[in-house]
């Protein structure tokens, strides 16, 4: 492991968004629902992560290494004039590898983890619609995750009709 770790994140600066350009090698794509969630995230939480760029002195522009979708939302949807940038100074091949590392290192959400999170949000008073909106989920996804582990808890205090009891007594009498 490398012992001389650098901290480019400590040198964040606001850059005019028109000086920032996309790279032409990023294989990462974001589906519309996740892009909408990114917009909500920036509106609700602010810009919590700078765009990672390489500064091209010759062209006086910042080429994106990581953060293209944050940049795109900021420019095309939120119409921001400046966004936070941190600069790394590496050759193109290293920037290409950095782009993929940044994208792939983000991980995925486990079903159990998401189910526990949704249960906690419900216990804290959020409605299904709030969960769906704020987590970028479809309402059906929320319902499925609720059903997967705590279905019994959802109906614990529900009053059911006596028809089931009558059915059970008629067709499955206790001996």
C-alpha positions, 0 to 999 in steps of 0.5 A: 500500500502506498504510504504517501497518500495525497489529499486533493480534496483539501484543495477544493475551489469554485470553478465557473461551470463553463470551464468544465468539460466531460471526458470522452472515456467514461463508461458509467451511465446513470438511469433517469430515476437515479439522476432525479435522485442525484438532483434531489440529493444536491438540492436537499444536501448541497454539493457534498462532493467536489468534481474531480478534474484534471486542469488542462492549462493549454485549453484553460479547462477542467476535464472531469475525472469523476463527477460527470453526473453531478456536473450535468445536474448542476449545469443542465438542471439546476443551472448553477454558475460555479461548482466545487472542483478538486484537481488531480494532476495525472497522465491520461491513462491514470485519469482513465483508471481513476474514473473507473475506480471512482465509479466501481468503488461506490458499491451496491445496496443490499436488500437486507440493508435497504429493508432495515433502513426502510423499517427505521424510516417508517418507525421514525414517521416517514410515509411510503411516499416520502421514502420513495421520493427521498430514496429515489425508489418506486412506490412498489419497491418500498412495498416489496422491501416492507413485505420482505421482512416485517410484514407481520409487524405492519399488520400487527395492530390491524383488525381483521374480519371474523370471516377467516375464523368462521372459515377455519371453524367450519372447514378445519374444526379443532378436535 
